[in-house]
Amino acid sequence: MRKVFLVFFLSLMVGACQKANDVVVDSSAPINAQLTYFDKDSLDVAQYLSNSSLKPTISDSFQILLSSSKDFSHLNVQVQDDSGIVLNNADFTNVNGNRVAGAISTTLSSVYVGNLTYVFTAYNTHGASGNYAEKKLRLFNAKDAGPVIDSVSMPDSLILPQTNSLVFDIYAYVTDAAGLSDVSNVYFDVVKPDGTPSTGNPFMMYDDGGAAGLQVGDDDRVAHDGTYTLSVQLPAGTAVGTYTFTFHAVDRSGVSSAPVSHKIRIYQ
C-alpha cells in the first residue's frame, strides 16, 4: 500500500514540475520612448479655411529613442485632437539600433484650429509598454483677426462691510468673426491700489452655463453665448482704494484681443 501511495505521490510531483516548466516568464523590461526629433511645432491652416473643398492633410516626421531594442515589437503612434478623439493610429516596426524613425500623415475631416497631440508608445514582444513620449502640434490661422471684447459689466465702486465679505459678478461680452467656438479663453488681471499685481492673476472667466461650479466662482447662466462670467468674493479686510481690472480674450490660433480695462473703487 505504501509503495502504491509513493508512486502516486511521485507522479503528482512530476506533473506539477512539467506544468511549472510550461509557464513562459517575461524577463524583458518594458521599453521607454523618448522623442528626439519632430519636424515642426505649428502649422498655419489659413489656406484650408479659405477653401472649404480642401481637407487638411498634416504630415509629420519623427524620431524616437528607445531605452532598449531588446524584444522590441513595434512603436504605436496615436494622433488626438483637443477632445481626446483619436484621428490616426499607426504602428512602426523598423528599428535602427535603438531608434525608430518615420512619418505619419493625418487627414482631418474638417478644418481644425487647436492642437494635435502625438502619443508615441513602444511595445515589446510580450505586449508590455513603458513610458510614452508626447508632442503637441499647434494648428493656427494666421489670417485670424482674433476675438473682440465688446464691453465689460461690473461695478464702478463698492462699499466693503467691516466684518463680512462682499460678492459681485463680472461680465465680459466677447465676439469672434470665426465664431464663438474659436474663443479659447477669457481672463482678467488685477492691479491693486499700491500698484502691485494680484497674486491670483490671471482670473479665468466662464461661458459654460455654470458647469465648473460655484466653488470656482462660475455662476454663468447660458453656455456658449459669448457672455463670460466670474463671481468675485472680496474678504473682509480687503484694502480700500482703486483696483484696475484688465480683460483679455484669446482664440485657438493664439491671437489675443485688444485689452479692455475697468477701474473699481473699494470703500469701507
Stockholm file with secondary structure:
# STOCKHOLM 1.0

chainA/1-268         MRKVFLVFFLSLMVGACQKANDVVVDSSAPINAQLTYFDKDSLDVAQYLSNSSLKPTISDSFQILLSSSKDFSHLNVQVQDDSGIVLNNADFTNVNGNRVAGAISTTLSSVYVGNLTYVFTAYNTHGASGNYAEKKLRLFNAKDAGPVIDSVSMPDSLILPQTNSLVFDIYAYVTDAAGLSDVSNVYFDVVKPDGTPSTGNPFMMYDDGGAAGLQVGDDDRVAHDGTYTLSVQLPAGTAVGTYTFTFHAVDRSGVSSAPVSHKIRIYQ
#=GR chainA/1-268 SS CHHHHHHHHHHHHHHHHHHHHHCCCCCSCCCCEEEEEESCSEEECHHHHTCTTCCCEEEEEEEEEESCCTTEEEEEEEEECTTCCEEEEEEECCCBTTEEEEEEEEECSSCCCEEEEEEEEEEETTSCBCCCEEEEEEEECTTCCCEEEEEEECCSEEECCSSSCEEEEEEEEEEETTCGGGEEEEEEEEECTTSCBCTTCSEECBCSTTTTCGGGTCCCCSTTSSEEEEEEEECTTCCCEEEEEEEEEEETTSCBCCCEEEEEEEEC
#=GC SS_cons         CHHHHHHHHHHHHHHHHHHHHHCCCCCSCCCCEEEEEESCSEEECHHHHTCTTCCCEEEEEEEEEESCCTTEEEEEEEEECTTCCEEEEEEECCCBTTEEEEEEEEECSSCCCEEEEEEEEEEETTSCBCCCEEEEEEEECTTCCCEEEEEEECCSEEECCSSSCEEEEEEEEEEETTCGGGEEEEEEEEECTTSCBCTTCSEECBCSTTTTCGGGTCCCCSTTSSEEEEEEEECTTCCCEEEEEEEEEEETTSCBCCCEEEEEEEEC
//
